[in-house]
Amino acid sequence: MLTVHTKIVVDETGHPTDVILPWGEYQEIAELPGFDLDSEARGDLMQGKKDREAGRMDAYVELGAL
């Protein structure tokens, strides 16, 4: 389980404005599945999800064909 050690920055009225976390922990979060994908890859994944939910199996390629 990932533990994140944060520091909360508040404004003069006590409202949170920013969060600071250690660089190594940020890198672990950024490498979680999907966080490091570009917009095209995220779009492809979303389309795949829509195709699956709609039962459009013709949108998929057999693994052996790759």
BELNORQUI-V818814 format. One record per pair of residues at least 24 apart in sequence whose ideal C-beta (glycine too) atoms are under 8 Angstrom apart, sorted by the first residue. I is the first residue (numbers start at 1). GAP is how many residues later the second one is. Records with the same first field share a line. If there is no record, write none. Layout:
I = GAP ; GAP
This chain:
2 = 26 ; 27
4 = 25
